[in-house]
């Protein structure tokens, strides 16, 4: 019998994005339910959380990467080892938006077009925007990404980001061939029963119409 630890899935979630878009703030909101206005540049931080998701035990490894390009080797390592990517940009920073687009392109090129990506438009609590929601959703859909707007400061949609990541990392179990054949047989039996009932109804209606026609002629 396999041990409990052997059934735990380790999944790495990598955060990418320009400096000061709120990557660390989003992670800390989720991990410790805290928020700070103070900005501290990140080189690289790793957070680990054991999570029970949909009956599956997941060791979620959340990698917070640097917002600068001073560490290309670390960036490449994170790109190679991620199971899913969260790309963050700020709604009030058009340059961070363009960097997010470029990062999606880089992931698709180096890891393949099917790599799961969640794009986060952070700081949607700010009134002055440089990036429109409709435009962003249209642009990011070319990589088949999931796009969500959030505010780490006001805790908007933080849980939604990670729930979506987990749903992509731990998809529902595929129906087994045995179950599929049983479902098919039930559907076929239902169609037979429906067909028989429908034919009986047609015969009954036809019989009534015949009786009505005869009574009118009489």
Secondary structure, DSSP 8 states (H G I E B T S, - for coil): ---TGGG-EEEEEEEEE-TTSSHHHHHHHHHHS---S-----SEEEEEEEEEETTEEEEEEEEEE-SSSS-HHHHHHHHHH-SEEEEEEETT-HHHHHHHHHHHHHHHHHH-TT--EEEEEE-TT-S--SS-HHHHHHHHGGGT-EEEE-BTTTTBSHHHHHHHHHHHHS------HHHHHHHHHHHHHHHHHHHHHHHHHHHHHHHHHHHHHHHHH-
